[in-house]
Amino acid sequence: LPAVHALPGLQRLRLSSLDPRDIDERFIRTCAALEKLCPHFHLSLQSGDDELLQAMGRGHDRAHFLRLVEAFRRAIPDAAFTTDILVGFPGETERHFENTVEFVQQVGFMRLHVFRYSPRPGTPAATLPNPVPPPVVEDRVHQLLAVSKELWERFARQFLGTDQEVLVESCRLETNGAAPSFALSGLTRNYLRVHWSS
């Protein structure tokens, strides 16, 4: 990371999906010391229930994951966190799902990427019993998407009225009969999407 950070002309460095097993205190300190590194971290969770995490072979539990997030927040107070949640893993009960909902709210993610479980031939999970019925999976997906929207609104609200540097990703000329203007869209350093006219 320091070597990439030192590249001439680099303005922003954003990390992609991170496996909690690959993160330690040294990694977090390094991230905090690099001013061009965006304070947005996508930490792959998959489930907020320890039994399911073990069944998935994730190699971490809730306590470990929460310690990582807290360490990031101590080092980088305005950091944003996103994650992946897998819904409908074989054997997922209502209690497992409720634990996941409770945990993502406790962590305070900025956004959730919610995926439906689908069996992949040759994987241990494909042979597991107790598949979750599709209507139950769909209901849980919609519940988590609603939670994700609430979490995003809570996170975004704290930046209302602040000045943020935005990397423009799209610019479209608009001529609605009045003076021409540009409709712009881009991301802040902590991964908030911003739309504006100029």
Backbone torsions as a table, in degrees:
resi	resn	phi	psi	omega
1	LEU	NA	-45.6	176.9
2	PRO	-59.8	-35.9	180.0
3	ALA	-67.1	-43.0	177.6
4	VAL	-66.2	-42.6	-179.7
5	HIS	-57.1	-31.1	-176.7
6	ALA	-83.9	-1.6	-179.4
7	LEU	-61.2	132.3	179.6
8	PRO	-60.3	136.3	176.3
9	GLY	85.6	-9.9	179.8
10	LEU	-68.2	128.8	178.6
11	GLN	-104.9	-35.7	-177.9
12	ARG	-139.8	144.3	174.9
13	LEU	-130.3	117.9	179.5
14	ARG	-119.7	130.6	-179.6
15	LEU	-84.7	148.7	177.3
16	SER	-89.6	-160.5	-175.4
17	SER	-57.6	131.4	-178.0
18	LEU	-114.7	136.9	175.6
19	ASP	-89.1	125.7	-179.2
20	PRO	-53.4	-27.1	-179.6
21	ARG	-68.5	-18.8	-176.6
22	ASP	-94.5	1.1	-173.3
23	ILE	-108.6	135.0	174.0
24	ASP	-139.5	-179.3	-177.1
25	GLU	-60.3	-38.3	179.6
26	ARG	-62.1	-42.6	178.0
27	PHE	-60.5	-44.9	-178.7
28	ILE	-65.0	-43.2	178.0
29	ARG	-61.5	-40.1	178.8
30	THR	-62.1	-46.1	178.8
31	CYS	-58.7	-43.2	-177.8
32	ALA	-65.3	-28.1	-176.4
33	ALA	-84.5	-11.8	-175.7
34	LEU	-98.9	105.0	-172.6
35	GLU	-67.3	-24.3	179.5
36	LYS	-85.2	-9.9	179.5
37	LEU	-75.7	124.9	-178.6
38	CYS	-68.6	136.9	-178.9
39	PRO	-80.9	54.1	176.7
40	HIS	-132.2	126.5	-176.2
41	PHE	-129.8	122.5	177.2
42	HIS	-97.5	102.4	-178.2
43	LEU	-102.5	119.8	-175.3
44	SER	-75.5	113.4	-178.0
45	LEU	-98.7	-52.4	-178.4
46	GLN	78.4	-45.0	178.0
47	SER	-153.7	150.6	175.7
48	GLY	-102.3	21.5	179.3
49	ASP	-120.8	129.1	-175.6
50	ASP	-63.9	-37.5	178.7
51	GLU	-62.5	-44.2	179.7
52	LEU	-68.9	-38.9	177.6
53	LEU	-58.8	-40.4	178.3
54	GLN	-67.0	-43.6	179.4
55	ALA	-62.5	-32.1	179.4
56	MET	-78.9	-13.9	-177.1
57	GLY	70.4	35.3	-174.3
58	ARG	-73.2	-25.6	178.0
59	GLY	81.3	9.2	173.5
60	HIS	-144.3	163.4	173.9
61	ASP	-123.7	179.4	-177.5
62	ARG	-58.6	-44.9	-176.2
63	ALA	-61.2	-44.0	179.0
64	HIS	-62.6	-44.9	-179.2
65	PHE	-61.5	-44.9	-179.5
66	LEU	-64.4	-37.7	177.1
67	ARG	-61.5	-39.6	178.4
68	LEU	-62.8	-47.1	-179.5
69	VAL	-61.3	-43.9	179.6
70	GLU	-63.9	-38.2	177.8
71	ALA	-66.4	-41.4	175.3
72	PHE	-60.2	-44.9	-176.7
73	ARG	-67.0	-33.1	175.8
74	ARG	-66.3	-40.3	-176.5
75	ALA	-81.4	-33.1	-175.8
76	ILE	-136.4	85.1	-170.6
77	PRO	-58.8	-31.4	-177.3
78	ASP	-95.2	17.4	-178.0
79	ALA	-63.7	144.4	175.0
80	ALA	-108.9	145.0	-179.5
81	PHE	-126.7	131.7	171.2
82	THR	-121.2	163.7	-178.2
83	THR	-155.3	168.7	173.5
84	ASP	-104.9	136.1	173.9
85	ILE	-124.7	129.4	178.4
86	LEU	-101.2	123.4	-177.4
87	VAL	-108.0	137.1	174.8
88	GLY	90.0	18.4	174.9
89	PHE	-58.6	140.3	-177.6
90	PRO	-49.9	130.0	179.7
91	GLY	89.0	-1.8	179.6
92	GLU	-65.3	117.4	179.5
93	THR	-96.1	174.2	176.5
94	GLU	-62.2	-37.1	178.2
95	ARG	-64.8	-43.5	176.4
96	HIS	-57.3	-45.8	-178.4
97	PHE	-64.7	-43.4	178.7
98	GLU	-61.5	-37.5	176.5
99	ASN	-62.3	-38.4	178.6
100	THR	-64.9	-47.3	179.7
101	VAL	-59.0	-46.1	-179.8
102	GLU	-61.5	-40.7	-175.8
103	PHE	-71.2	-41.8	-179.7
104	VAL	-65.1	-31.6	175.6
105	GLN	-71.2	-38.9	178.0
106	GLN	-62.1	-45.5	179.5
107	VAL	-64.9	-38.1	-178.8
108	GLY	76.8	45.8	176.5
109	PHE	-58.4	154.2	173.7
110	MET	-77.7	-35.9	-177.6
111	ARG	-158.0	150.1	177.2
112	LEU	-113.2	137.9	168.9
113	HIS	-102.0	111.5	-172.1
114	VAL	-103.3	127.7	-178.6
115	PHE	-124.3	147.0	174.6
116	ARG	-88.6	136.1	175.8
117	TYR	-66.8	136.2	170.2
118	SER	-137.2	134.5	-176.7
119	PRO	-67.1	138.6	175.2
120	ARG	-113.9	122.6	-178.4
121	PRO	-55.3	138.7	178.2
122	GLY	90.5	-8.1	178.5
123	THR	-94.3	151.4	177.8
124	PRO	-57.7	-35.8	-177.4
125	ALA	-64.5	-27.6	-177.4
126	ALA	-65.8	-19.1	-178.7
127	THR	-102.4	1.5	-177.2
128	LEU	-72.3	146.8	177.1
129	PRO	-80.8	-179.2	173.9
130	ASN	60.7	57.4	174.5
131	PRO	-64.5	149.0	179.5
132	VAL	-85.8	129.1	-178.9
133	PRO	-59.2	138.2	-178.0
134	PRO	-51.1	-41.7	178.5
135	PRO	-62.2	-34.0	177.8
136	VAL	-68.0	-42.5	178.2
137	VAL	-59.7	-47.0	-179.1
138	GLU	-60.8	-41.5	179.1
139	ASP	-62.8	-42.2	-179.9
140	ARG	-67.9	-38.1	176.8
141	VAL	-59.3	-46.7	-178.8
142	HIS	-65.3	-37.0	176.3
143	GLN	-61.5	-44.9	-178.8
144	LEU	-68.9	-34.9	176.7
145	LEU	-64.5	-36.1	176.2
146	ALA	-66.4	-41.1	176.5
147	VAL	-62.4	-42.9	179.7
148	SER	-59.0	-42.1	178.8
149	LYS	-62.5	-42.8	178.2
150	GLU	-62.8	-43.9	-179.8
151	LEU	-63.1	-42.3	179.2
152	TRP	-62.2	-44.6	-179.6
153	GLU	-62.5	-40.9	178.8
154	ARG	-63.0	-44.3	-179.5
155	PHE	-66.2	-46.9	-176.0
156	ALA	-64.9	-35.8	-176.3
157	ARG	-58.1	-32.3	-177.4
158	GLN	-69.6	-12.0	179.9
159	PHE	-103.6	0.9	176.4
160	LEU	-59.6	135.1	178.5
161	GLY	81.6	3.2	178.6
162	THR	-101.7	159.8	173.7
163	ASP	-92.5	130.4	-179.4
164	GLN	-131.0	141.2	173.1
165	GLU	-78.6	128.6	-177.8
166	VAL	-121.7	131.3	173.8
167	LEU	-86.6	112.8	-177.8
168	VAL	-70.9	126.1	-179.9
169	GLU	-109.6	-24.0	177.1
170	SER	-145.9	147.2	-179.0
171	CYS	-144.5	120.2	-175.9
172	ARG	-126.1	129.8	177.7
173	LEU	-75.1	130.2	177.5
174	GLU	-119.6	130.4	178.1
175	THR	-130.1	81.0	-178.2
176	ASN	-91.4	46.9	179.6
177	GLY	80.8	-22.7	178.8
178	ALA	-96.2	-163.6	177.3
179	ALA	-62.9	139.5	179.6
180	PRO	-60.8	145.9	175.8
181	SER	-143.5	169.1	178.4
182	PHE	-110.9	133.5	172.0
183	ALA	-97.1	118.6	-175.4
184	LEU	-115.6	154.1	177.7
185	SER	-146.7	142.7	178.7
186	GLY	-170.1	-177.9	-176.3
187	LEU	-115.4	140.5	170.6
188	THR	-75.7	173.3	179.5
189	ARG	-62.6	-31.3	-179.5
190	ASN	-99.3	25.6	165.1
191	TYR	76.4	26.6	172.4
192	LEU	-89.8	130.1	177.3
193	ARG	-79.8	129.9	-178.5
194	VAL	-122.8	135.6	176.3
195	HIS	-121.3	137.5	178.0
196	TRP	-158.7	167.0	177.6
197	SER	-113.7	151.1	179.2
198	SER	-148.5	NA	NA
